[in-house]
Amino acid sequence: MPSESQIPIASQAASRRFATRLALFYGAIFGLLGAYLPFFPVWLKAVGIEASWIGIITAVPAVTRFTVLPFVTGLAERRQSLRNAIIITAFATALGLTVAGTQHQAVLVFVAFAATCCLWTPMAPLTDAYALRGVSHYGLNYGPLRLWGSAAFVVGALACGLLVDVIAPEHLIWVIAAVAGLSALASLGLRPIDGLKKADVMQRGAGALLRDPGFLAIILASALIQGSHAAYYIFASIVWKQSGLGGLTIAGLWSLGVLAEIVLFALSPRFARPYAVLVVIGALSAVARWLITAQEPPVAVLSVVQLAHGLSFGLTQVGTMGLLVRNVPFHVMARGQGYLAACSGIVASSASILSGVVFARYGQGVYYLMAAMALSGAVVMWLARHRLADQPHSAASGG
């Protein structure tokens, strides 16, 4: 990427405006996620939704990731309107969550939430595609922009956690919907990317991506490594609570992982290794993390292990985004992000189901399965590293 000194003065001002508003929007959408993930199921239970329906309703986002999402990102790309698509999905999400909040019958909540997720889940891939265009056009770095999302996730979760003690659980949906409304307002501040002309989006079928072994290696390796976190996301808090850890300690362990992720994103511009190597390092860090976690370590060791989240998740994310910038033409970047999200959704859903089966029989032994997944991702990326190193693309090249 070009250094700041190589960017004209006018572009420096445009770059700062772009970066500031994108960081604000990243914070808004991940703040929404931080409010939604811990407390949406609590609201469902509070309004009388049965456990079986809660499971069905909360599974909807994972399903839309590999069904509806790629079609939405593809449509936005064909119309060359990433920014407008982000704004539409942000406002639709706020409206959909508000409508869902007015319903208390399981079927009606399911229908409203499913319709909402059809536009909510594409929002993050669309934002990443928009961000990667700006990263290359303005000479920015992805990590320092993305870290605001991680920070806002923590703030959203903590703020909603405090509100649980002062408002009735059946009103939590309005907090989530309000944060979605803030996200929608923040989307209006996103800047058009200066200087991208029609010539920058030469026609080339996005189907070529799915015939590119290098691209397939990127999305498969990322899906395997990130999917290896499934058991951690589902069972970590349950296991820690069963082992006698208090709520504050559990919250602290989760926070350590996210803080490590934030630091990693902040330092990522200093990383000099090839992006494929960064992904391999992230994968091997995940292997070590899950192997140690499987041993049920004491809390002191677990605290250190949690810091590896910065590598297992954060470094993998930075490496993956860097590889996409180098290997995917900008005019199909949204569809590239859609394919990545779809592949990740399939792998994560499968890993979650399999984790439940393995955990029920082997307990912490489920982390050996997660280590095997991460190792598989490392192997895929290591075998593809030379191909990926030789395929830089630019927006103007058209691929």
C-alpha positions as CSV (number, residue, x, y, z in Angstrom):
1,M,0.0,0.0,0.0
2,P,1.3,3.5,-0.7
3,S,2.8,5.5,2.2
4,E,1.1,8.6,3.4
5,S,3.8,10.8,1.9
6,Q,2.8,9.4,-1.6
7,I,-0.8,10.6,-1.3
8,P,-1.6,14.1,-2.5
9,I,-2.6,16.7,0.1
10,A,-6.2,16.8,-1.1
11,S,-6.4,13.0,-0.9
12,Q,-5.0,13.1,2.7
13,A,-8.1,15.2,3.8
14,A,-10.4,12.8,1.9
15,S,-8.7,9.8,3.4
16,R,-9.1,11.1,6.9
17,R,-12.8,11.8,6.3
18,F,-13.3,8.4,4.8
19,A,-11.4,6.6,7.6
20,T,-13.2,8.5,10.4
21,R,-16.7,7.9,9.1
22,L,-16.0,4.2,8.3
23,A,-14.5,3.7,11.8
24,L,-17.7,5.2,13.3
25,F,-19.9,2.9,11.2
26,Y,-17.8,-0.1,12.1
27,G,-18.3,0.9,15.7
28,A,-22.0,1.2,15.3
29,I,-22.6,-2.2,13.6
30,F,-20.5,-4.1,16.0
31,G,-22.0,-2.2,18.9
32,L,-25.3,-3.5,17.7
33,L,-23.9,-7.1,17.5
34,G,-22.5,-6.7,21.1
35,A,-26.0,-5.7,22.3
36,Y,-27.8,-8.4,20.2
37,L,-25.7,-11.6,20.9
38,P,-26.0,-11.8,24.7
39,F,-29.4,-10.3,25.1
40,F,-31.7,-11.1,22.2
41,P,-32.3,-14.7,23.5
42,V,-33.0,-13.2,26.9
43,W,-35.7,-11.0,25.4
44,L,-37.2,-14.0,23.5
45,K,-37.5,-15.9,26.8
46,A,-38.9,-12.9,28.6
47,V,-41.8,-12.5,26.1
48,G,-42.7,-16.2,26.5
49,I,-41.0,-17.8,23.5
50,E,-40.4,-21.5,24.1
51,A,-36.8,-22.9,24.1
52,S,-37.3,-24.8,20.9
53,W,-38.5,-21.7,19.1
54,I,-35.6,-19.7,20.6
55,G,-33.2,-22.2,19.0
56,I,-34.9,-21.9,15.6
57,I,-35.1,-18.1,15.7
58,T,-31.5,-17.6,16.7
59,A,-30.3,-20.0,14.0
60,V,-31.8,-17.7,11.2
61,P,-28.7,-15.4,10.8
62,A,-26.4,-18.4,10.2
63,V,-28.8,-19.8,7.5
64,T,-29.1,-16.4,5.7
65,R,-25.3,-16.2,5.5
66,F,-25.1,-19.0,2.9
67,T,-28.5,-18.6,1.3
68,V,-29.6,-15.0,0.8
69,L,-26.4,-13.1,1.6
70,P,-24.4,-13.9,-1.6
71,F,-27.4,-12.7,-3.8
72,V,-27.6,-9.4,-1.9
73,T,-23.9,-8.6,-2.2
74,G,-24.0,-9.7,-5.9
75,L,-26.9,-7.4,-6.6
76,A,-25.2,-4.4,-4.9
77,E,-22.1,-5.0,-6.9
78,R,-23.9,-5.3,-10.2
79,R,-25.5,-2.0,-9.5
80,Q,-22.1,-0.5,-8.5
81,S,-23.7,0.9,-5.3
82,L,-22.0,-0.5,-2.2
83,R,-22.5,2.6,-0.2
84,N,-26.2,2.8,-1.0
85,A,-26.7,-0.9,-0.3
86,I,-25.1,-0.4,3.1
87,I,-27.4,2.4,3.9
88,I,-30.5,0.5,2.8
89,T,-29.5,-2.6,4.8
90,A,-28.8,-0.5,7.9
91,F,-32.2,1.2,7.8
92,A,-34.0,-2.1,7.0
93,T,-32.3,-3.7,10.0
94,A,-33.4,-1.0,12.3
95,L,-37.0,-1.2,11.0
96,G,-37.0,-5.0,11.0
97,L,-35.9,-5.2,14.6
98,T,-38.5,-2.7,15.7
99,V,-41.2,-4.7,14.0
100,A,-39.9,-7.9,15.5
101,G,-40.1,-6.2,18.9
102,T,-43.8,-5.6,18.6
103,Q,-44.5,-9.3,18.2
104,H,-44.8,-11.8,21.0
105,Q,-45.9,-14.9,19.2
106,A,-43.2,-17.3,18.1
107,V,-44.2,-17.6,14.5
108,L,-44.6,-13.9,14.0
109,V,-41.3,-13.1,15.7
110,F,-39.7,-15.8,13.4
111,V,-41.1,-14.3,10.2
112,A,-40.2,-10.7,11.2
113,F,-36.7,-11.7,12.3
114,A,-36.1,-13.8,9.2
115,A,-37.0,-11.0,6.9
116,T,-34.7,-8.7,8.9
117,C,-31.8,-11.0,8.7
118,C,-32.0,-11.3,4.9
119,L,-30.7,-7.7,4.9
120,W,-28.9,-7.6,8.2
121,T,-26.4,-10.3,7.6
122,P,-25.1,-8.9,4.2
123,M,-24.3,-5.6,5.9
124,A,-21.0,-6.6,7.4
125,P,-19.6,-8.2,4.1
126,L,-20.8,-5.1,2.2
127,T,-19.0,-2.9,4.7
128,D,-15.8,-4.9,4.4
129,A,-16.0,-4.8,0.6
130,Y,-16.5,-1.0,0.8
131,A,-13.7,-0.7,3.4
132,L,-11.2,-2.7,1.2
133,R,-11.9,-0.5,-1.8
134,G,-11.2,2.6,0.4
135,V,-8.1,0.9,2.0
136,S,-6.5,0.5,-1.4
137,H,-7.7,3.8,-2.9
138,Y,-6.7,6.0,0.0
139,G,-3.6,4.1,1.1
140,L,-5.1,3.1,4.5
141,N,-4.7,0.0,6.6
142,Y,-7.6,-2.3,7.4
143,G,-6.7,-3.2,11.0
144,P,-6.9,0.3,12.6
145,L,-10.3,0.8,11.0
146,R,-11.7,-2.5,12.1
147,L,-10.5,-2.2,15.7
148,W,-13.3,0.3,16.4
149,G,-15.8,-2.5,15.7
150,S,-14.2,-4.8,18.3
151,A,-14.0,-2.0,20.9
152,A,-17.7,-1.1,20.3
153,F,-18.7,-4.8,20.6
154,V,-17.3,-4.7,24.2
155,V,-19.0,-1.4,25.0
156,G,-22.3,-2.6,23.5
157,A,-22.3,-5.8,25.5
158,L,-21.3,-4.1,28.8
159,A,-23.8,-1.3,28.3
160,C,-26.6,-3.7,27.6
161,G,-25.5,-5.8,30.6
162,L,-25.8,-2.8,32.9
163,L,-29.2,-2.0,31.5
164,V,-30.4,-5.5,32.3
165,D,-30.4,-4.5,36.0
166,V,-32.5,-1.4,35.5
167,I,-35.0,-2.3,32.8
168,A,-37.4,-5.3,32.4
169,P,-36.0,-8.1,30.1
170,E,-39.1,-7.8,27.8
171,H,-37.9,-4.2,26.9
172,L,-34.4,-5.3,25.9
173,I,-35.4,-5.4,22.3
174,W,-35.9,-1.7,22.3
175,V,-32.3,-1.2,23.4
176,I,-31.1,-3.4,20.5
177,A,-33.4,-1.6,18.0
178,A,-32.2,1.8,19.2
179,V,-28.6,0.8,18.6
180,A,-29.6,-0.4,15.2
181,G,-31.1,3.0,14.6
182,L,-27.8,4.6,15.5
183,S,-26.1,2.3,13.0
184,A,-28.5,3.5,10.3
185,L,-27.8,7.1,11.1
186,A,-24.1,6.4,11.0
187,S,-24.4,4.8,7.6
188,L,-25.5,8.2,6.1
189,G,-22.0,9.6,7.0
190,L,-20.2,7.1,4.8
191,R,-18.2,8.9,2.1
192,P,-18.3,8.0,-1.6
193,I,-14.9,6.7,-2.6
194,D,-13.4,9.6,-4.7
195,G,-11.9,8.8,-8.1
196,L,-13.5,5.4,-8.8
197,K,-14.8,5.7,-12.4
198,K,-16.7,3.4,-14.7
199,A,-13.4,2.2,-16.2
200,D,-12.5,0.9,-12.8
201,V,-15.3,-1.6,-12.9
202,M,-14.7,-3.4,-16.2
203,Q,-17.0,-6.3,-16.8
204,R,-15.7,-9.6,-15.7
205,G,-17.8,-12.4,-14.5
206,A,-17.7,-12.9,-10.7
207,G,-18.1,-16.6,-11.4
208,A,-14.4,-16.6,-12.3
209,L,-13.8,-16.2,-8.6
210,L,-15.2,-19.6,-7.9
211,R,-13.0,-21.1,-10.5
212,D,-9.9,-19.5,-9.0
213,P,-8.0,-22.0,-6.8
214,G,-6.3,-19.1,-5.0
215,F,-9.6,-17.4,-4.0
216,L,-11.1,-20.8,-2.9
217,A,-8.0,-21.4,-0.7
218,I,-8.5,-18.0,0.9
219,I,-12.1,-18.5,1.8
220,L,-11.7,-22.1,2.8
221,A,-8.7,-21.5,5.1
222,S,-10.4,-18.5,6.7
223,A,-13.7,-20.5,7.3
224,L,-11.8,-23.4,8.9
225,I,-9.7,-21.2,11.2
226,Q,-12.5,-18.9,12.2
227,G,-15.0,-21.8,12.4
228,S,-12.6,-23.5,14.9
229,H,-13.8,-20.9,17.4
230,A,-17.3,-22.5,17.4
231,A,-16.8,-24.6,20.6
232,Y,-15.3,-21.7,22.4
233,Y,-18.2,-19.4,21.5
234,I,-20.8,-21.9,22.5
235,F,-19.4,-23.8,25.5
236,A,-16.6,-21.6,27.1
237,S,-18.9,-19.7,29.5
238,I,-20.8,-22.9,30.4
239,V,-17.6,-24.8,31.3
240,W,-16.1,-21.9,33.2
241,K,-19.3,-21.5,35.3
242,Q,-19.4,-25.2,36.0
243,S,-15.8,-25.1,37.1
244,G,-16.7,-22.5,39.7
245,L,-15.7,-19.3,38.1
246,G,-17.8,-16.2,38.9
247,G,-19.6,-14.0,36.4
248,L,-17.0,-11.2,36.7
249,T,-14.1,-13.6,36.1
250,I,-15.9,-15.1,33.0
251,A,-16.6,-11.6,31.7
252,G,-12.9,-10.7,32.3
253,L,-11.7,-13.7,30.3
254,W,-13.9,-12.8,27.4
255,S,-12.7,-9.2,27.6
256,L,-9.1,-10.3,27.5
257,G,-9.6,-12.0,24.2
258,V,-11.3,-8.9,22.6
259,L,-8.7,-6.5,24.0
260,A,-6.0,-8.7,22.5
261,E,-7.9,-8.5,19.2
262,I,-8.0,-4.7,19.4
263,V,-4.3,-4.4,20.1
264,L,-3.6,-6.7,17.2
265,F,-5.7,-4.6,14.8
266,A,-3.9,-1.5,16.0
267,L,-0.5,-2.9,15.4
268,S,-1.3,-4.6,12.1
269,P,0.2,-1.9,9.9
270,R,3.6,-2.8,11.3
271,F,3.4,-6.4,10.2
272,A,5.9,-7.1,7.4
273,R,5.1,-10.8,6.7
274,P,3.2,-11.9,3.6
275,Y,-0.5,-12.1,4.3
276,A,-0.7,-15.8,3.6
277,V,2.0,-16.3,6.3
278,L,0.0,-14.2,8.8
279,V,-3.0,-16.5,8.2
280,V,-0.9,-19.5,8.8
281,I,0.5,-18.0,12.1
282,G,-3.1,-17.2,13.1
283,A,-4.1,-20.8,12.4
284,L,-1.2,-22.3,14.3
285,S,-1.9,-20.0,17.2
286,A,-5.5,-21.4,17.2
287,V,-4.1,-25.0,17.2
288,A,-2.0,-24.2,20.3
289,R,-4.9,-22.4,22.0
290,W,-7.4,-25.2,21.6
291,L,-4.9,-27.9,22.6
292,I,-4.1,-26.0,25.8
293,T,-7.8,-25.3,26.5
294,A,-8.6,-29.0,26.1
295,Q,-6.5,-29.6,29.2
296,E,-8.8,-27.6,31.4
297,P,-6.0,-25.3,32.6
298,P,-6.2,-23.2,35.8
299,V,-7.6,-19.6,35.5
300,A,-4.1,-18.1,35.5
301,V,-3.0,-20.1,32.4
302,L,-6.4,-19.6,30.8
303,S,-6.0,-15.8,31.1
304,V,-2.8,-16.0,29.1
305,V,-4.4,-18.4,26.6
306,Q,-7.2,-16.0,26.1
307,L,-4.8,-13.4,24.8
308,A,-4.2,-15.8,21.8
309,H,-7.6,-14.6,20.5
310,G,-5.7,-11.7,19.0
311,L,-3.8,-14.1,16.9
312,S,-6.3,-16.9,16.3
313,F,-9.1,-14.5,15.3
314,G,-7.5,-11.0,14.7
315,L,-4.4,-12.0,12.8
316,T,-6.5,-14.4,10.6
317,Q,-8.9,-11.6,9.8
318,V,-6.1,-9.1,8.9
319,G,-4.4,-11.7,6.7
320,T,-7.6,-12.7,5.0
321,M,-8.5,-9.1,4.2
322,G,-5.0,-8.4,2.9
323,L,-5.2,-11.5,0.6
324,L,-8.6,-10.4,-0.7
325,V,-7.2,-6.9,-1.6
326,R,-4.3,-8.5,-3.5
327,N,-6.2,-11.3,-5.2
328,V,-9.7,-10.1,-5.9
329,P,-10.5,-7.4,-8.4
330,F,-12.3,-4.5,-6.8
331,H,-15.3,-4.7,-9.1
332,V,-16.1,-8.1,-7.7
333,M,-15.0,-7.5,-4.1
334,A,-18.5,-7.5,-2.7
335,R,-19.3,-10.8,-4.2
336,G,-15.9,-12.1,-2.9
337,Q,-16.9,-11.0,0.5
338,G,-20.3,-12.6,0.0
339,Y,-18.7,-15.9,-1.0
340,L,-16.4,-15.7,2.1
341,A,-19.4,-15.1,4.4
342,A,-21.3,-18.0,2.8
343,C,-18.4,-20.4,3.2
344,S,-17.8,-19.2,6.7
345,G,-21.5,-19.6,7.5
346,I,-21.6,-23.2,6.2
347,V,-18.4,-24.2,8.1
348,A,-19.4,-22.4,11.3
349,S,-22.9,-23.9,11.3
350,S,-21.6,-27.4,10.8
351,A,-18.9,-26.9,13.4
352,S,-21.5,-25.7,15.9
353,I,-23.7,-28.7,15.4
354,L,-20.8,-31.1,15.5
355,S,-19.4,-29.4,18.6
356,G,-22.6,-30.0,20.4
357,V,-22.5,-33.7,19.7
358,V,-18.9,-34.1,20.6
359,F,-19.1,-31.9,23.7
360,A,-22.1,-34.0,25.0
361,R,-19.9,-37.1,24.9
362,Y,-16.3,-35.9,25.5
363,G,-16.6,-32.5,27.2
364,Q,-13.5,-30.4,26.8
365,G,-12.2,-33.0,24.3
366,V,-14.2,-31.0,21.7
367,Y,-11.3,-28.6,21.5
368,Y,-9.2,-31.4,19.8
369,L,-11.7,-31.2,17.0
370,M,-11.3,-27.4,16.9
371,A,-7.5,-27.8,16.8
372,A,-7.8,-30.2,13.8
373,M,-10.0,-27.7,12.0
374,A,-7.5,-24.8,12.5
375,L,-4.6,-27.1,11.5
376,S,-6.5,-27.9,8.3
377,G,-6.9,-24.2,7.6
378,A,-3.1,-23.8,8.1
379,V,-2.4,-26.6,5.6
380,V,-4.7,-25.1,3.0
381,M,-3.1,-21.7,3.2
382,W,0.5,-23.0,3.3
383,L,-0.1,-25.0,0.2
384,A,-1.6,-22.0,-1.6
385,R,0.9,-19.4,-0.4
386,H,3.0,-19.2,-3.6
387,R,0.0,-18.9,-5.9
388,L,-1.4,-16.1,-3.8
389,A,1.9,-14.2,-3.7
390,D,1.9,-14.1,-7.5
391,Q,-1.5,-12.7,-8.2
392,P,-1.8,-9.1,-7.2
393,H,-4.8,-7.2,-8.6
394,S,-5.8,-3.6,-8.8
395,A,-9.0,-1.8,-9.3
396,A,-7.9,-0.5,-12.6
397,S,-6.7,-3.7,-13.9
398,G,-10.1,-5.3,-13.9
399,G,-8.5,-8.5,-12.7
